[in-house]
């Protein structure tokens, strides 16, 4: 069959009408606004005085903005001998440590298990890692507690940092993304005398920015919002984190404003991190970039 005849059988790309594109954009805009409504309402509630919070039916906007809710939150969380700043420090320190080490371990393990290396049992080991993703966190709670208690790490920072580092998702994500980095780049660098550490830091990590940016967001959100870990592995108030401190504030009308401010305080950092890294996340999810 000649090229001219073959061209007649090729499927021509379908052109989208301007009207259809406009309808689709309007639909997506409505969905986006609908998803933003609860977030905007949460921000508005954080600045409402107590009398506006108790209005029925509730108002979506605030008439007299105030920062009193944040003051009440600090006073309520500082009712014990531990200042409120201690909870913020604990959450920030633990989150930064977990995110940083998770990215490092996931990237190194993903590089070792990628198609850039071959060693006996590589496939079986990766199968074990993928199988570990199927276990619910509740299943491993008791074994984790027994191990942490046996290592005498209860009521220490290590008890809140080390367990989250066992993240099969991190290894899986980094391995799948590193597989797409051209092997020719590594071979050329080896010819120039680069060792494994140079390959990892100069080629693998820059080439997998989208993957570890996604991993940073997921790890940050999971660690920052975690109240179960501190509840299980800590006993002293000085070791508690911000989510656990907020959850122990209690309810009641008197603290309704403080709880509204606490919700904003807990939600704002993940939103900011995601906003800064969203381009990398979308790139990772679509597996874009250079391919072998």
Secondary structure, 3 states (H helix, E strand, C coil): CCHHHHHHHCCCCCCCCHHHHHHHHHHHHHHHHHHHHHHHHHHHHHCCCHHHHCCCCCCCCCCCCCCHHHHHHHHHHCCCCCCHHHHHHHHHHHHHHHHHHHHHHHHHHHHHHCCCCCCCCHHHHHHHHHHHCCCCHHHHHHHHHHHHHHCCCCCCHHHHHCHHHCCHHHHHHHHHHHCCCCHHHHHHHHHCCCCHHHHHHHHHHHHCHHHHHHHHHHHHHHHHCCCHHHHHHCCCHHHCCHHHHHHCCCCCHHHHHHHHHHHHHHHHHHHHHHHHHHHHHHHHHCCCCCCC
